Amino acid sequence: MDFDLSEEQTMLKDSVERLLKDQYGFEARGKYRAGDTGFSEKMWNQYAELGLLALPFAEEDGGIGGGATETMIVMEAFGKALILEPFFASVILAGGVLRHAGNGEQKSALIPGIADGSLTMALACAEPQGRYDLFDVETSARKNGDGWVIDGKKALVLHGDSVGKLIVSARTSGGARDEDGISLFIVDAGADGVSRHGYPTQDGLRAAEITLQSVKVGADALIGSEGSAWPVISRVADEAVAALCAEAVGCFEKMHELTLEYLKTRSQFGTTIGSFQALQHRAVDMFVELEQSRSMTMYASMLATGDDAVERARAVSAAKVQIGESAKIIGREAIQLHGGVGMTMEYAIGHYFKRTTMIDILFGDANHHLKRLAQMDGLIREDA
Amino acid sequence: MDLRFTEDELAFRDEVRTFFREALPPSIRENIVAGHHTSKEELVTWTRILHDKGWAVPHWPVEHGGTGWSPIKQYIYLEEMSQTPAPAPLAFGVNMVGPVIYTFGNEAQKSRFLPRIASLEDWWCQGFSEPGSGSDLASLKTRAVRDGDEYVVNGQKTWTTLAQYADWIFCLVRTDPDARKQSGISFLLIDMKSPGITVRPIQTIDGGVEVNEVFFDDVRVPVENLVGEENKGWNYAKFLLGNERVNIARVGVSKERIRRIKELAAQQRVGGERMIDQAEFREKVAAVEVRLKALEMTQLRVLAGEAKREKGTQDPASSILKIKGSEIQQATTELLMDVVGPYAMPYIPEDEIDGRNEPSIGPDWASTIAPAYFNTRKVSIYGGSNEIQKNIIAKAILGL
């Protein structure tokens, strides 16, 4: 058992953190957000130069061959800086589908573009009626000669309004909530029949509701085999949750740090408020949650890339429960300890609170994952 | 980073698991499963078995009987022991006074006391708390006055766990009443058979008698029983209190209890279905399992880093083990109360359970559940209450 980072991993961590420290301050973030896409093209290119966008892809596909630990390192650093760029949407989600299920042609057509930053992609796998159930797919894909015609609505597509291509889940057979019969298709975001309604999310990022009306794609748009996309989607979703947990840990670290700074500088009753025991204990509660979240994120990252789907799902759900609960505790304490200024847009702390609240929601909140874990008999069983 | 056990660690786990299962007398195991306290005879029997195997004090230096295992292996050993479940070794000897003696004691003390601690020939208890000195331990008043080659000890200790069985007590005593309060304290080893010692049991809310008051009335203690230097006892006490990192979280105990909860919930019927099949109950249990897994990973992070840390420094994460560990232990006893339901009510004193001729009232396991729930409130109080732990974290780690 070894919790240390390798030399290369330490270098990766240092270089990402340095870049963000130099160029991703809270004020810079505000400027990046005001641009057309809602993020910084300049930073995006720098991530590409550092190799971050190529990180999880295999070397033979034009990537760097990083694993779960590398993803965790980068997501944690991104969490600390509260970045706006579509790394999660393009590299983790869409990239994850391509890694696990793309054929040779699809990989060579798309991965180099994702890796060098020239192509961004989004995964459109949720629907308005489905809540957190990604197998709840009403969007349909019907055979049309060699190709397919897709009709339906996709919900909360992260960065869906700015990306160049989409990966869309659609039903090719079965009932609306069957795990079988779901297929994945590559769709040009600008294709005829695709309409995208983009909007800002609570945390300052972007998403889109996407309607597909008789959208025609070729046979080469199908990822994997027809009707059997569910294992791919659930695997990518599990990896995505592990990545989100790491991002949350980065946010939590920063929230804890900002709150401590405030406690040590804010003066009332003639002394710094950090000298009051009632406030000290709340700061300790934040620290405890941070460390427990960090532990669970390591655990989930380790198991999220495993091949045993049930073991993976248990670990990932457990971690997401921890992160969701910690997000509530750390968020409420951070705002409370900041007092009035914690309520203002001009202070950073509230923005972290909003992002971690959205992270709880993304790919299933704590309630959803607690149910899922309980249905799988929990973590402690006779056989474990 | 690789969070899996190595092949070597897995083989070790299998080895200790097999040994514990085969070597532990079944009656001792059954008693623990049933929720009863382990008797003195049972603990002595089990310790002797471990001692014969060479495993009684794995974490001690090899020259004093330790095994030289890595911190992770020591953790696996304790985990497997609590999940057997087997009784935990007597902490007052092997985890508390033993390390103080081999770290600060003289050669005579080492050769006199350490072998008898390891084999449990001597049963030790802890004389720290006093009626007026709980969280503010350094305010303690028990006096030791030098008189020739002896100290004369007067005062009172309290919350002395299992003092009724003890051969020896290690005590913090005040040797310099004029010094600043931490500076006038010494660490004395006192024979419980000494004239002038009186032990009075304290019954706790669960009905059991685990803790005692210990009175010292002109008790004469040879000067050779002073550990280290006079008036330096507070340093040794801090060492002792900071030393219990390996198993303070009691992860194995809580895991074993969750298995038991699931087993019992499969036997209970609620509204026509098994309790274990009720979604709401399963989710309550799963929520505790998540917190426990996080604690286990935190524990392992601390242990894996231990070998690489400078001696005497602690991983900041280690400070949360006591807080979270105690909260989770309490949560498991709350779940047990949920499982047992109305038959938590009958009160049957533990010493009457074994010899009972009458049929049990309710399920035969039910009578120990409420006492365990009441008794487990102690875990967030002893060893430095959770509020004291938070004060320590705020000061030492957060810099507040």
Interface residues (C-beta under 8 A of the other chain):
Chain A: M1 D2 F3 D4 L5 S6 Q9 T69 L260 L263 K264 G274 S275 Q277 Q280 H281 A283 V284 D285 F287 V288 E291 Q292 S293 S295 M296 M298 Y299 M302 A318 V321 Q322 L370 K371 L373 A374 Q375 G378 L379 I380 R381 E382
Chain B: M1 D2 L3 R4 F5 T6 E9 I72 K255 I258 R259 K262 A279 R282 E283 V285 A286 A287 E289 V290 R291 L292 K293 A294 L295 E296 M297 T298 L300 R301 A304 G305 K308 P316 A317 I320 I323 K324 E387 K390 N391 I393 A394 I397 L398 G399 L400
